[in-house]
Amino acid sequence: GIMLSEDRLEVDWHSYAEKGNFVLNNDCGDVLSIWYKDTSNKWQKDDEAIYLSNPPEGVILQRVGNLLVA
């Protein structure tokens, strides 16, 4: 997702896809990242988490460090 620097001030964290839809790669895992533009208009990565291949269907993944696990 992409977040503007002004969105980081005094709000809960919200993320969204740059496009109307996106597909995560369950076959080999994926990386989810949150980026924002700083006051110099440069992209900065704020956070990221990964999950490994073939996570169980219908299970909510929990974050442990930077890894999302069932």
C-alpha positions in Angstrom: 0.0 0.0 0.0 1.0 3.6 -0.4 0.7 6.2 2.4 1.3 10.0 2.1 3.3 11.6 4.9 0.3 13.6 6.1 -1.7 10.4 6.5 0.8 9.2 9.1 0.0 12.0 11.6 -2.5 11.4 14.4 -4.4 8.6 12.8 -4.6 4.8 13.1 -2.7 2.9 10.5 -4.6 2.1 7.4 -3.3 0.6 4.3 -4.7 0.2 0.8 -3.6 -1.1 -2.6 -2.4 1.3 -5.2 -4.9 -0.2 -7.5 -8.5 -1.3 -7.1 -7.4 -5.0 -6.7 -4.3 -7.0 -6.4 -3.3 -10.7 -6.2 -1.0 -12.2 -3.6 1.2 -15.1 -4.7 0.2 -18.1 -2.5 2.4 -20.6 -4.5 5.7 -19.1 -3.5 4.8 -16.5 -0.8 4.9 -12.8 -1.0 6.0 -9.6 0.7 3.6 -6.9 1.8 5.1 -3.4 2.1 3.8 0.0 3.2 5.5 3.0 1.6 5.0 6.8 1.9 6.4 9.9 0.4 8.4 12.0 2.8 8.5 15.8 2.9 11.2 15.7 0.1 8.7 13.7 -2.1 11.0 10.6 -1.9 9.5 7.2 -1.3 10.3 5.6 2.1 9.5 2.1 3.1 7.7 2.2 6.5 7.2 -1.5 7.1 7.0 -4.9 5.5 6.0 -8.5 6.3 6.3 -11.7 4.4 4.5 -15.0 4.3 5.8 -18.3 3.0 4.3 -20.4 0.2 1.0 -22.1 0.5 -0.5 -20.6 3.7 -3.7 -22.5 4.8 -6.9 -21.3 3.2 -9.3 -19.4 5.4 -6.9 -18.8 8.2 -6.0 -15.3 9.5 -2.2 -15.0 9.5 -0.6 -13.5 12.6 2.5 -11.4 12.6 5.6 -12.7 14.4 8.5 -10.3 13.8 8.3 -9.7 10.0 6.8 -13.1 9.3 3.1 -13.8 8.9 2.2 -17.3 10.2 -0.9 -19.4 10.7 
